Amino acid sequence: MVIHEDGWGRDEKVYGRLEFAMSDTSDDYISFSREIELSSILQGKRGLYYYHYAVFTSDGTVYYGGERPTTLTQLIDFVGERQLLLYDDGYKTSESFTRGIVYQIFVDRFKRSGRCGVRSDAILNEDWSGGIPQYAEYPGAPLLNNMFFGGDLYGVADELEYISSLGVSTIYLCPVFEAYSNHKYDTGDYMKVDDMFGGDGALTELCEKARAYEIDIILDGVFNHTGSDSVYFNRSGRYDSKGAYQSKESPYYSWYGFSNHPDKYDCWWGIDILPRVDSANPDYRRFICDSVVEKWMKAGVAGWRLDVADEISGEFLDDLRLAVKSRNPDGVIIGEVWEDATDKVSYSQRREYLQGGQLDSVMNYPLRGAVIAYVMNGDSERLRYNTESLYRRYPKISSDNLLNFLGTHDTERILTVLSGVPAGNRSNKELSTAKMSDKERRVAVDRLKFAYALIAGLPGAPCVFYGDEAGIEGYRDPFCRRTFPWSNMNRELLRHYRMIGAIRKEHKVFRDGLFRILSLTPEHFVYLREPYTEGEEKIVVAASRVGKLNICFPGKVRKLYGTEEYVRDYTVSEGEVEYFACPIDMDFTR
């Protein structure tokens, strides 16, 4: 076995060549083993390592690796070595975040309380049920984003009973700080909740009322860029401050990167209303970590989702973790990372998100893609890799905190995706009124029930984008951000989401239990969640994508869907997912 340090950006160092001894042999196999004390070999140095096995045979040396936990793959040119992430011994992630379902809310489109006004330069679309979101002529074209539907934080507070009925233990709010746009990713003032959302008092009230339902509130931290129309940049002169755009003497000037002041500056993806902040800047880091985090966590906020975390400096993430955890050791920090977070490279640097000093975990985009590919096309190997292999690469406590979702404000609505009818070359105008046929919707609803039941039992915290449970459809942004259909909810989906949420919240094994695939083919997926600690039931999740799936358990188990009953033999129908509670001593090794 050869273990070496990650060679990204430097020459790799071999830490160990460890010879294995023959321990068992038969006509069918030869077994080799060795006990390894990794901490002594790697000298306790956290970081990313790789290893492979070299097998010396009469025909030469053969090298093996791969990410399958019980199967080795022959390597060519050492591509596909196994990965090993060594993290800090004191690394702890949030326990409360895993208690139940996470519910993501785009505030302007969830619920209008009637208690908040509309500023003079904003447009209020009063047609809550049928209004079409403001859209650009084509993707990327300029858009003011100043049309609002009037949703606010008081409206969220008014619906806490409904939200709780889904099994929710955490509400993740899209940005709430003062900003010009309806989406609020163009922050104007980090120290103030937007008045159209109810101001600071509305957020404080929401946090207080949510506690009565045992629900935590986490905020979207947009710390990679601000709005050009902000206290800090002030290109429009709206604020009574000396912004970086206005003067090199501004206290905020060093936050931004100018190539030619004032009009040439770094922006997020070239969008000039989103000037990019140097998150490594010490003054900026102190402001966010000492002032912004302090104020809102004192107001009751329990954690943060970090927008475009892979564009934020490591120094900033280090400081932010210290700031959050010093105020709430169980506070959660979830990063928006679209790829495998253990070996992610951005801006030519290997990132250290999950080594103990930065994030608790990340948004699980790889799993989303894998579940959709499985439901639509039966791609079992992609699903295997993005469960079995991904969990093997992540620290277990980070896997427990993964944000698992089928859709967000950045993706097409999952119901639309599962209809199987792509946007194609249709214009934004065409997409703004596009709707499924009854037949397409029936197919999409069935697939969504299947997909949600599948993903809700996997390691991590399941996240529902507001309205998915009510049947919202819509193509790309902004059509995925339609208003919640309070007067026309899909009751079939709602019952399903409530049932899954109750099961997920009731059984502790979903919070930190181990994961094992029992069977995975293009036709069916059966996996086991078994307790990390003793004394709990095991849960088997059995999904039949195509055809019927006949299961014979070693003994009687309790079916959790619908009316609970004890069964030993059970047939899972096509397109269905069933959950079974099994005795702790039930053996699944055969």
Secondary structure, DSSP 8 states (H G I E B T S, - for coil): -EEEE--TTS---EEEE---EEEEE-SS-EEEE----HHHHTTT--EEEEEEEEEEETTEEEEEE-S-SS--EE-BTTBT-EEEEE--TT----SGGGSSEEEEE-GGGT---S-----TT-EE---TTT------SSTTS-----EE----HHHHHHTHHHHHTTTEEEEEE---EEESSSS--SEEEEEEE-GGGTHHHHHHHHHHHHHHTT-EEEEEE--SB--SSSTTT-TT--SSS--TTT-TTSTTGGGB-EEETTTEE-EETTEEEEEBB-TT-HHHHHIIIIIIHHHHHHTT--EEEETTGGGS-HHHHHHHHHHHHHH-TT-EEEE--SS-SSS-EETTEE--TTTTTS-SEEB-HHHHHHHHHHHHH--HHHHHIIIIIHHHHS-HHHHHT-EEES--TTS--HHHHHHT---TT--HHHHHT----HHHHHHHHHHHHHHHHHHHTSSSEEEEETTGGGT----STTGGG----TTS--HHHHHHHHHHHHHHHH-THHHH-EEEEEEE-SSEEEEEEE-SSSSS-EEEEEEESSS-EEEEEEEEEEE-SSS-EEEEEEEE-TTEEEEEEE-TT-----
